[in-house]
Amino acid sequence: MTTTFSEPFLRLTERHAAWGAEQLETFNEFLPTGEWSADLGQCLYRQSGRELRISLLGTFEVNECSWLWAWANPGFASSPVAAAAERVRAYGQAHGLPEFTGELVRLDGHPDPRTAAETLAFTAMGVLGAAGYIGVQASPDARAYMVPDDPQVPRAEPDAITLPRVLLTGVSLLGGSGRAAVEGYVAHHDLPRRAAADRLSAGLPDGGTVDVVFDEHDRIAYVHVNTGAPAAS
């Protein structure tokens, strides 16, 4: 697949893939679809009867196929609602990521510019450790992307039953390195880990463990979960 994203950015996205997919599932269950409104001056977003504090990441201009970061938007620069975007820019400056430091990111070189915009929001969510992201049609020609900054949003926790699906789904988002996605997941959840050349093992909150074996191409070969539940007598 052709892309205009840099290799460092794609590797970063891989690391957030599994955790991000899991957290977005939790977030979408918390915030179902419905009518929405936003007061960006007050950093507030309302949808389906819920009100959240948010930060604006940026806007995607559909016709121009470009992304404008909130910190570069004259209407929001240096305002509280652009605080998360400012942190993303600082991360990009520290790690040499042009996708996070350019005021206007051209996306017309991608096969699907809308998906590229979603990828920018998803990866920004990952580096922020945000509890999700929101994309809405702000006008006929533009979509706005926000991240919640509100303690009422639930955080996903590793679950022994769903973990194999979570890891495999995360890897399938990009089709990249399975090891990167698993290592990123373990790091996000701060799980105790033990790594070898072809596998990674981590402790789970319930006292169990997960063992992930990789093939020679760093793809997930299989996932085995040992639950911490006591054996039946």
Helices and strands as residue ranges (DSSP letters): H 7-30, E 36-39, E 44-47, E 50-61, E 66-69, G 70-72, G 80-82, H 83-95, H 98-101, E 104-106, H 113-128, E 134-139, E 142-148, H 163-174, H 178-188, E 193-196, E 199-203, E 209-214, E 220-226
